[in-house]
């Protein structure tokens, strides 16, 4: 395994932890939703990196796409109230 691949995998793992923590501990609801969408996108990339394209596609469509869109719609309906 080359150093570039290990660096990419390490950055992906750190990104997952970073965005997961930011989504949980965000002060504002809009920031939490944005971090959740980023987390879903990175999770889809992680599944693709693990050679599971079907799971990656499902995560991208459902986890980041549909759930993120529903959360953003909820924010617009509630004006971002906590």
C-alpha positions as YAML, in Angstrom:
chain: A
units: angstrom
residues:
- id: 1
  name: UNK
  ca: [0.00, 0.00, 0.00]
- id: 2
  name: UNK
  ca: [1.48, 3.32, -0.99]
- id: 3
  name: UNK
  ca: [1.88, 6.35, 1.22]
- id: 4
  name: UNK
  ca: [-0.65, 8.33, -0.84]
- id: 5
  name: UNK
  ca: [-3.35, 5.71, -0.27]
- id: 6
  name: UNK
  ca: [-2.66, 5.62, 3.45]
- id: 7
  name: UNK
  ca: [-2.77, 9.42, 3.56]
- id: 8
  name: UNK
  ca: [-6.11, 9.43, 1.74]
- id: 9
  name: UNK
  ca: [-7.58, 6.80, 4.05]
- id: 10
  name: UNK
  ca: [-6.33, 8.67, 7.13]
- id: 11
  name: UNK
  ca: [-7.78, 11.95, 5.90]
- id: 12
  name: UNK
  ca: [-11.09, 10.23, 5.18]
- id: 13
  name: UNK
  ca: [-11.19, 8.72, 8.68]
- id: 14
  name: UNK
  ca: [-10.33, 12.05, 10.31]
- id: 15
  name: UNK
  ca: [-12.97, 13.79, 8.19]
- id: 16
  name: UNK
  ca: [-15.62, 11.32, 9.31]
- id: 17
  name: UNK
  ca: [-14.79, 11.88, 12.97]
- id: 18
  name: UNK
  ca: [-14.55, 15.66, 12.49]
- id: 19
  name: UNK
  ca: [-17.87, 16.12, 10.71]
- id: 20
  name: UNK
  ca: [-19.62, 13.62, 12.98]
- id: 21
  name: UNK
  ca: [-18.55, 15.53, 16.08]
- id: 22
  name: UNK
  ca: [-19.46, 18.87, 14.50]
- id: 23
  name: UNK
  ca: [-22.90, 17.57, 13.52]
- id: 24
  name: UNK
  ca: [-23.58, 16.41, 17.06]
- id: 25
  name: UNK
  ca: [-22.16, 19.40, 18.93]
- id: 26
  name: UNK
  ca: [-23.25, 22.21, 16.57]
- id: 27
  name: UNK
  ca: [-24.71, 25.27, 18.27]
- id: 28
  name: UNK
  ca: [-27.15, 26.06, 15.46]
- id: 29
  name: UNK
  ca: [-29.50, 23.71, 13.66]
- id: 30
  name: UNK
  ca: [-28.41, 24.92, 10.21]
- id: 31
  name: UNK
  ca: [-24.77, 24.14, 11.01]
- id: 32
  name: UNK
  ca: [-25.74, 20.69, 12.26]
- id: 33
  name: UNK
  ca: [-27.61, 19.95, 9.03]
- id: 34
  name: UNK
  ca: [-24.71, 21.14, 6.87]
- id: 35
  name: UNK
  ca: [-22.28, 18.99, 8.83]
- id: 36
  name: UNK
  ca: [-24.66, 16.02, 8.61]
- id: 37
  name: UNK
  ca: [-24.75, 16.34, 4.81]
- id: 38
  name: UNK
  ca: [-20.95, 16.52, 4.69]
- id: 39
  name: UNK
  ca: [-20.76, 13.47, 6.95]
- id: 40
  name: UNK
  ca: [-23.09, 11.52, 4.66]
- id: 41
  name: UNK
  ca: [-21.00, 12.44, 1.63]
- id: 42
  name: UNK
  ca: [-17.79, 11.32, 3.32]
- id: 43
  name: UNK
  ca: [-19.47, 8.12, 4.46]
- id: 44
  name: UNK
  ca: [-20.43, 7.38, 0.86]
- id: 45
  name: UNK
  ca: [-16.82, 7.96, -0.16]
- id: 46
  name: UNK
  ca: [-15.65, 5.61, 2.58]
- id: 47
  name: UNK
  ca: [-17.99, 2.87, 1.36]
- id: 48
  name: UNK
  ca: [-16.75, 3.39, -2.19]
- id: 49
  name: UNK
  ca: [-13.17, 3.14, -0.92]
- id: 50
  name: UNK
  ca: [-14.08, -0.16, 0.78]
- id: 51
  name: UNK
  ca: [-15.26, -1.52, -2.61]
- id: 52
  name: UNK
  ca: [-18.95, -1.49, -1.75]
- id: 53
  name: UNK
  ca: [-20.46, 0.61, -4.56]
- id: 54
  name: UNK
  ca: [-24.05, -0.44, -3.86]
- id: 55
  name: UNK
  ca: [-23.83, 0.67, -0.24]
- id: 56
  name: UNK
  ca: [-22.02, 3.87, -1.29]
- id: 57
  name: UNK
  ca: [-24.76, 4.73, -3.75]
- id: 58
  name: UNK
  ca: [-27.47, 4.06, -1.18]
- id: 59
  name: UNK
  ca: [-25.66, 6.19, 1.42]
- id: 60
  name: UNK
  ca: [-25.23, 9.05, -1.03]
- id: 61
  name: UNK
  ca: [-28.85, 8.94, -2.16]
- id: 62
  name: UNK
  ca: [-30.54, 8.32, 1.17]
- id: 63
  name: UNK
  ca: [-28.07, 9.43, 3.83]
- id: 64
  name: UNK
  ca: [-26.72, 12.63, 2.34]
- id: 65
  name: UNK
  ca: [-29.30, 13.36, -0.36]
- id: 66
  name: UNK
  ca: [-32.82, 12.62, 0.79]
- id: 67
  name: UNK
  ca: [-32.31, 13.00, 4.54]
- id: 68
  name: UNK
  ca: [-30.30, 16.19, 4.03]
- id: 69
  name: UNK
  ca: [-33.02, 17.63, 1.80]
- id: 70
  name: UNK
  ca: [-35.71, 16.76, 4.34]
- id: 71
  name: UNK
  ca: [-33.73, 18.38, 7.15]
- id: 72
  name: UNK
  ca: [-33.14, 21.51, 5.08]
- id: 73
  name: UNK
  ca: [-36.86, 21.67, 4.26]
- id: 74
  name: UNK
  ca: [-37.66, 21.40, 7.97]
- id: 75
  name: UNK
  ca: [-35.29, 24.29, 8.67]
- id: 76
  name: UNK
  ca: [-37.08, 26.49, 6.14]
- id: 77
  name: UNK
  ca: [-40.49, 25.62, 7.61]
- id: 78
  name: UNK
  ca: [-39.44, 26.31, 11.18]
- id: 79
  name: UNK
  ca: [-37.16, 29.28, 10.41]
- id: 80
  name: UNK
  ca: [-34.29, 27.41, 12.07]
- id: 81
  name: UNK
  ca: [-35.81, 27.55, 15.54]
- id: 82
  name: UNK
  ca: [-34.14, 25.27, 18.04]
...
